[in-house]
Amino acid sequence: MIKIFKTEDNKSLKRLSISEAVSGSWFSLITPTEEEIKQVSLVLGLDEDFLRNSLDLDERSRIEIEDGNTLIITNLPIITEDGSFDTLPLGIIYTPTSIITVCSKDNNILSSFNENTAYSFDTRKKTEFMLKMLYRSVKFYLKYLDLINRTTDAIETELQKATNNKALFQLMEIQKTLVYFSTALKDNDIVLQKINRMTKSTTGTNIKITEEESDLLEDVIIDTRQAIEMVDMHRMILEAMMEGFASIINNNLNQIMKFLAAITIIMAIPTMIGGLWGMNVPVPYGSNSYGFLIVVTLSVITSIVVVLFFRKKGMF
């Protein structure tokens, strides 16, 4: 799907057809077909592979410059259909006349730039528009990390009441998410550093930056590093939590095994005494009319003594 927009002088966002696209337009390609890739390639004079690079779900964040066009690939945070978190490559192509975004799936970052929010960005100011996309991306990282933190706290509270496999699997899924976020954010930080160097270079780049845009870039870098620190902190907390719960589970299992062993020993005493007095040989009190009561009383007293002994040893 291709959507083409251009900011008007009155700050509204105008939708254009591909034949109406002019300088200052934003080409938004979401899950583009081969035919759409060829159309954009012909209109803007871009290599088709330049447009396809961002559609690989395993693509790492990087910068590529070719024939005066700059491709910036960054990884966005997304929520999948099953409610888990993941990352998604977004390609931002910076040409002398226009800006193009290429993504394999629709997402909250791109969809937040629309007619209703047109006052907050300008497609004609390509560098500022690109930086606002990167800034929105890192803000979503921070938002999702806060959501992950609250989810982790809820799971921890649940596990304190009763350990269950579902909650532990949720923690494992969060742990995997944090690995994805950590990798993506660190790659994004490298890209931002390269953009920062490129904006200060006078050759080899078509990215020009104003003082205001430089401040925005600095904000993006600061928030990205903050997100990296938050991910690292959450990972350490989660690892400590998983280790703690593993120790608790092992301790509970040991307590249960001790309890069962004690019960087994206690139950074996009456059985052993009854077995001894049940032999087909002469036994004490064998002819006594109170012999049965004596054996039962002896079994009860012995069992009580063993129970008191085990209580003293902390097995109950």
Residue pairs with C-beta under 8 A, 6 or more apart in sequence:
1 29
1 30
1 31
1 32
1 36
2 18
2 27
2 28
2 29
2 32
2 36
2 39
2 40
3 15
3 27
3 28
3 30
4 15
4 16
4 17
4 18
4 20
4 21
4 25
4 26
4 27
4 28
5 13
5 14
5 15
5 16
5 25
5 26
5 28
5 123
6 13
6 14
6 16
6 21
6 22
6 24
6 25
6 26
6 123
6 124
7 13
7 14
7 24
7 118
7 121
7 122
7 123
7 124
8 14
11 118
11 119
11 122
12 115
12 118
13 114
13 115
13 118
13 123
16 22
16 25
18 39
18 40
18 43
21 27
21 43
21 98
23 97
23 98
23 124
24 97
24 98
24 123
24 124
24 126
25 97
25 98
25 99
25 123
26 98
26 99
26 100
26 101
26 113
26 123
26 129
27 40
27 44
27 98
27 99
27 100
27 101
28 100
28 101
28 110
29 36
29 37
29 40
29 51
29 100
29 101
29 102
29 103
30 103
30 105
30 106
30 110
31 103
31 104
31 105
31 106
32 40
32 51
32 55
32 102
37 48
37 51
37 52
38 48
40 46
40 51
40 100
41 47
41 48
41 51
44 95
44 97
44 98
44 100
46 69
46 93
46 95
46 100
47 66
47 67
50 64
50 66
50 69
50 71
50 93
51 91
51 93
51 100
51 102
53 59
53 64
53 71
53 73
53 91
53 102
54 71
54 73
54 89
54 90
54 91
54 102
54 103
54 104
55 89
55 91
55 102
55 103
55 104
56 89
57 88
57 89
57 104
59 73
59 89
60 73
60 75
60 89
60 187
61 73
61 74
61 75
61 89
61 184
61 187
61 188
61 190
61 191
62 73
62 187
62 191
63 70
63 71
63 72
63 73
63 191
63 194
63 195
63 198
64 70
64 71
64 73
65 71
65 204
65 205
68 95
68 96
68 206
69 93
69 94
69 95
69 96
69 206
70 93
70 94
70 198
70 205
70 206
70 207
71 91
71 92
71 93
71 94
72 91
72 92
72 93
72 94
72 130
72 191
72 195
73 89
73 90
73 91
73 92
73 191
74 89
74 90
74 92
74 134
74 137
74 188
74 191
75 87
75 88
75 89
75 90
75 184
75 187
75 188
76 87
76 88
76 89
76 90
76 103
76 107
76 109
76 137
76 140
77 85
77 86
77 87
77 88
77 137
77 140
77 141
77 144
77 181
77 184
78 85
78 86
78 87
78 88
78 105
78 107
78 108
79 85
79 86
79 108
79 144
80 86
84 173
84 177
85 144
85 148
85 177
85 180
85 181
86 177
86 180
87 180
87 181
87 183
87 184
88 103
88 104
88 105
88 107
89 103
89 104
90 101
90 102
90 103
90 107
90 109
90 110
90 133
90 137
91 100
91 101
91 102
91 103
92 99
92 100
92 101
92 130
92 133
93 99
93 100
93 101
93 102
94 126
94 127
94 130
94 206
94 207
95 206
96 206
98 126
99 123
99 126
99 129
99 130
101 110
101 133
103 110
108 140
109 133
109 136
109 137
109 140
110 133
112 136
113 121
113 132
113 133
113 136
120 132
121 128
121 129
121 132
122 128
122 129
123 129
127 199
127 207
127 208
127 209
127 210
127 213
128 210
128 212
128 213
128 216
131 213
131 216
131 217
131 220
132 216
134 188
134 192
134 220
135 216
135 219
135 220
135 223
137 188
138 185
138 188
138 220
138 223
138 224
138 227
139 223
141 181
141 185
141 224
141 227
142 223
142 226
142 227
142 230
144 181
145 181
145 227
145 230
145 231
145 234
148 174
148 177
148 178
148 234
149 234
151 170
151 174
152 171
152 174
152 234
152 237
152 238
152 241
155 167
155 170
155 171
155 174
156 241
158 164
158 167
159 167
159 168
159 245
163 245
163 248
163 249
163 252
168 245
171 238
171 241
171 242
172 242
174 238
175 235
175 238
175 239
175 242
178 231
178 234
178 235
178 238
179 235
181 227
181 231
182 228
182 231
182 232
182 235
185 224
185 227
185 228
185 231
186 228
188 224
189 221
189 224
189 225
189 228
192 217
192 220
192 221
192 224
193 221
195 207
195 217
196 217
196 221
198 204
198 205
198 207
199 205
199 207
199 208
199 209
199 213
199 214
199 217
209 217
258 315
259 315
259 316
261 315
262 310
262 315
262 316
265 306
265 310
266 303
266 306
266 307
266 310
269 299
269 302
269 303
269 306
270 299
270 300
270 302
270 303
273 295
273 298
273 299
273 302
274 295
274 299
276 283
277 283
277 286
277 291
277 295
285 291
285 294
285 295
288 294
307 316
310 316
